[in-house]
């Protein structure tokens, strides 16, 4: 987390419940902050209660006004900007638990990761039902905790309640299958495209090549990526390349050159990507490398 202003003004508070199967926490920040969480193996549902801000991780960015709920899937890099006096409720659900619940519903093994649409419809019945589920679980946990304690079995039931509701309420790449519809969801060819991008990340990749590899038009791919991941295929590719460059620079040796790292991952527009890197990580890649050498 990066503070924007005086540390004395931060005045943060944190409360909630954290279990093996899930976590629900309420966060308050008195000062503006920037949060860049590590990419984790979990689903994160972020409910803005008060204050303003926005989430970067898709295109366009998601403005987070009170009532807005966002869902981040494993592997999605995000950055959250929060204005002062922001209050948020964050729910964290482990990937394996979510996949197990979906497989129980479908009565079959899933072969692709579950990817949720990033933004819930604000101020509607879906958002209201999610908020009510949080109140219910926290209330029951509090009551039962005072009475006799909350063991692992009951914690698992609470987690299944939250996960089941999320799978029903929020669109994802298995929604059609859950509803018994046979049409091919866009997530199918989006997953194909993601595999192609990762397998060929060191090569030059164009939209025409990506469309040919997936068997759908470039326009269809653009629309599918925006719906599933909140960004275009080329923006997704750029994000993945920047992530790999960052990992390489963080473990670089004395003889490493930034240009060599860029070319290793198919980047030849050095100046433009140096700007992208600074925007994402707050420092130029050359400065990152100098810092590693000094250490």
C-alpha positions in Angstrom: 0.0 0.0 0.0 1.3 3.5 -0.9 0.1 6.5 1.1 -0.7 9.8 -0.7 0.1 12.4 1.9 1.1 12.6 5.6 1.3 9.3 7.4 -0.4 10.9 10.4 -3.5 11.4 8.3 -3.8 7.7 7.3 -6.0 6.8 10.4 -6.8 3.3 9.1 -9.0 0.8 10.8 -9.4 -2.9 10.0 -12.0 -5.4 11.4 -13.8 -8.5 10.3 -13.4 -12.2 10.3 -10.7 -14.3 8.8 -11.1 -18.1 8.4 -9.3 -20.9 6.6 -12.0 -21.0 3.9 -12.8 -17.3 3.4 -12.3 -13.8 4.8 -14.6 -10.8 5.2 -12.9 -7.5 6.3 -14.0 -3.9 6.6 -11.3 -1.4 5.8 -11.3 2.3 6.4 -8.6 4.8 5.2 -8.5 8.4 6.5 -6.1 9.5 3.8 -5.8 8.8 0.0 -4.0 5.5 -0.6 -2.9 3.4 -3.6 -3.2 -0.4 -3.1 -1.3 -2.7 -5.5 -2.1 -6.2 -4.1 0.1 -9.2 -5.0 -1.5 -11.5 -7.6 -3.1 -14.1 -5.3 -4.7 -17.5 -5.8 -8.1 -16.3 -4.7 -11.2 -14.4 -5.8 -11.5 -10.9 -4.3 -14.9 -9.1 -4.1 -14.5 -5.4 -3.3 -17.7 -3.5 -2.1 -17.3 0.3 -1.8 -19.4 1.6 1.1 -18.3 5.3 1.2 -15.8 7.6 -0.4 -14.5 7.5 -4.0 -11.8 5.8 -6.0 -11.2 3.6 -9.0 -9.8 0.2 -9.9 -7.2 -0.2 -12.7 -6.9 -3.7 -14.1 -9.3 -3.4 -17.0 -10.0 -1.0 -19.8 -11.7 1.3 -19.2 -11.0 1.8 -15.5 -13.8 1.0 -13.0 -14.9 4.1 -11.0 -15.6 3.0 -7.5 -18.4 5.1 -6.0 -20.5 4.0 -3.1 -22.5 0.8 -3.9 -20.1 -0.4 -6.6 -18.9 -4.0 -6.3 -15.9 -5.4 -8.3 -14.8 -9.0 -8.6 -11.1 -9.9 -9.3 -10.3 -13.4 -10.5 -6.9 -15.2 -9.8 -4.1 -13.9 -12.0 -5.6 -10.5 -12.7 -3.2 -7.7 -11.7 -5.0 -4.7 -10.3 -4.3 -1.3 -8.7 -6.9 0.4 -6.4 -6.8 4.2 -5.8 -8.8 5.3 -2.8 -9.8 8.8 -1.8 -9.7 9.9 1.9 -12.3 8.6 4.3 -13.0 5.5 2.1 -14.8 2.5 3.7 -14.8 -0.8 1.9 -15.8 -4.4 2.6 -13.5 -7.0 1.0 -14.4 -10.7 0.7 -11.6 -13.2 -0.2 -12.5 -16.7 -1.5 -9.8 -19.3 -2.2 -9.7 -20.4 -5.8 -9.7 -24.2 -5.0 -12.8 -23.7 -2.8 -14.7 -21.8 -5.6 -13.7 -24.5 -8.2 -14.9 -27.3 -5.9 -18.2 -25.6 -5.3 -18.8 -25.1 -9.1 -17.8 -28.7 -9.8 -20.3 -29.9 -7.2 -23.0 -27.9 -8.9 -22.2 -29.0 -12.4 -21.4 -32.6 -11.4 -18.3 -32.6 -13.6 -14.7 -31.5 -13.5 -13.9 -28.1 -15.0 -10.9 -27.7 -17.2 -10.6 -23.9 -17.4 -10.2 -21.3 -14.7 -13.3 -19.6 -13.5 -13.3 -15.9 -14.6 -15.9 -13.5 -13.4 -17.0 -10.3 -15.0 -15.2 -7.6 -13.1 -18.1 -5.3 -12.2 -21.4 -6.1 -10.6 -24.5 -4.2 -11.8 -24.5 -1.3 -9.2 -27.5 -0.4 -7.0 -29.6 -3.3 -8.2 -30.9 -6.6 -6.7 -27.6 -8.4 -7.3 -25.5 -5.9 -5.3 -28.2 -5.8 -2.6 -28.3 -9.6 -2.3 -24.5 -9.7 -2.0 -24.5 -7.0 0.8 -27.2 -8.9 2.6 -25.2 -12.2 2.4 -22.2 -10.4 4.0 -24.4 -9.1 6.9 -26.0 -12.6 7.4 -22.7 -14.5 7.5 -21.0 -11.9 9.8 -24.1 -11.8 12.1 -24.4 -15.6 12.3 -20.6 -15.9 12.9 -20.8 -13.4 15.7 -23.9 -15.0 17.4 -22.5 -18.6 17.2 -19.0 -17.5 18.2 -20.4 -16.1 21.5 -22.5 -19.2 22.1 -20.2 -22.1 21.4 -17.5 -21.1 19.0 -17.3 -21.5 15.2 -15.5 -24.7 14.2 -14.1 -25.6 10.8 -17.3 -27.3 9.6 -19.4 -24.3 10.2 -16.8 -22.0 8.6 -16.9 -24.2 5.5 -20.7 -23.9 5.3 -20.4 -20.1 5.5 -17.8 -20.1 2.7 -20.0 -22.3 0.5 -22.9 -19.9 1.1 -20.9 -16.9 -0.1 -19.4 -18.8 -3.0 -22.7 -20.3 -4.2 -24.3 -16.9 -4.2 -21.4 -15.4 -6.1 -21.6 -18.1 -8.8 -25.3 -17.5 -9.2 -25.3 -13.7 -9.1 -22.2 -12.7 -11.0 -21.7 -13.7 -14.7 -18.7 -15.9 -15.4 -17.4 -18.3 -18.1 -19.5 -21.2 -16.7 -22.8 -19.2 -16.3 -24.3 -20.7 -19.4 -23.4 -24.2 -18.4 -24.9 -23.6 -14.9 -28.1 -22.4 -16.5 -28.3 -25.4 -18.8 -27.8 -23.5 -22.0 -25.6 -25.0 -24.7 -24.3 -21.9 -26.5 -20.6 -21.3 -26.5 -19.6 -18.6 -24.1 -17.1 -16.0 -25.2 -14.8 -17.2 -22.4 -14.0 -20.3 -24.4 -12.1 -18.5 -27.2 -10.8 -15.9 -24.7 -9.1 -18.8 -22.8 -7.7 -20.1 -26.1 -6.4 -16.7 -26.9 -4.8 -16.4 -23.5 -3.0 -19.7 -24.0 -1.7 -18.6 -27.4 -0.4 -15.3 -26.0 1.4 -17.0 -23.1 2.9 -19.7 -25.4 4.2 -17.1 -27.9 4.9 -14.1 -25.6 8.4 -13.7 -26.9 7.2 -13.4 -30.5 5.5 -10.6 -32.5 1.8 -11.1 -32.1 -0.9 -9.2 -34.1 -4.7 -9.3 -33.8 -4.9 -11.1 -37.2 -2.6 -13.8 -35.9 -4.6 -14.2 -32.7 -7.9 -14.3 -34.6 -6.5 -17.1 -36.9 -5.2 -19.1 -33.8 -8.7 -19.0 -32.1 -10.9 -19.3 -35.2 -13.0 -16.2 -34.4 -12.8 -12.6 -35.8 -10.7 -9.9 -34.3 -13.9 -8.0 -33.5 -15.3 -10.9 -31.6 -12.1 -11.4 -29.7 -12.0 -7.7 -28.7 -15.6 -7.9 -27.4 -14.9 -11.2 -25.6 -11.8 -9.9 -23.8 -13.6 -6.7 -22.8 -16.4 -8.7 -21.3 -14.3 -11.3 -19.6 -11.2 -9.4 -18.6 -12.1 -5.8 -18.9 -9.4 -5.1 -21.4 -8.4 -5.7 -25.1 -6.2 -8.7 -26.1 -3.3 -6.3 -26.8 -3.7 -4.6 -23.4 -3.8 -8.1 -21.8 -0.6 -9.0 -23.7 1.1 -5.8 -22.6 0.2 -6.5 -18.9 1.6 -10.0 -19.1 4.8 -8.8 -20.7 5.3 -6.1 -18.1 4.7 -8.7 -15.3 7.4 -10.9 -16.8 9.8 -8.0 -17.3 9.3 -7.0 -13.7 10.0 -10.5 -12.4 13.2 -10.7 -14.5 14.5 -7.3 -13.3 13.8 -8.2 -9.7 16.1 -11.2 -10.0 18.6 -9.7 -12.5 22.4 -10.3 -12.4 25.1 -7.7 -12.7 25.4 -8.1 -16.5 21.7 -7.8 -17.3 20.6 -5.1 -19.6 17.1 -3.7 -19.8 17.0 -4.1 -23.6 17.9 -7.7 -23.4 15.0 -8.3 -20.9 12.6 -6.5 -23.1 13.6 -8.5 -26.2 13.3 -11.7 -24.3 9.6 -11.1 -24.0 9.0 -9.8 -27.5 9.3 -6.1 -26.7 11.1 -3.8 -29.2 9.4 -0.5 -28.6 11.8 0.2 -25.6 10.8 3.8 -24.8 7.1 3.2 -24.9 7.3 0.1 -22.7 9.7 1.9 -20.3 6.8 4.4 -19.8 4.3 1.6 -19.3 6.6 0.0 -16.7 6.9 3.3 -14.8 3.2 3.8 -14.9 2.6 0.3 -13.5 5.5 0.0 -11.0 6.3 3.6 -10.2 9.9 3.5 -11.4 11.7 3.2 -14.7 13.1 -0.3 -15.5 16.6 1.1 -15.8 16.3 2.6 -12.2 14.9 -0.8 -11.0 18.0 -2.5 -12.4 20.4 0.1 -10.8 18.7 -0.5 -7.5 19.2 -4.2 -7.8 22.9 -3.8 -8.6 23.5 -1.5 -5.6 21.8 -4.1 -3.4 
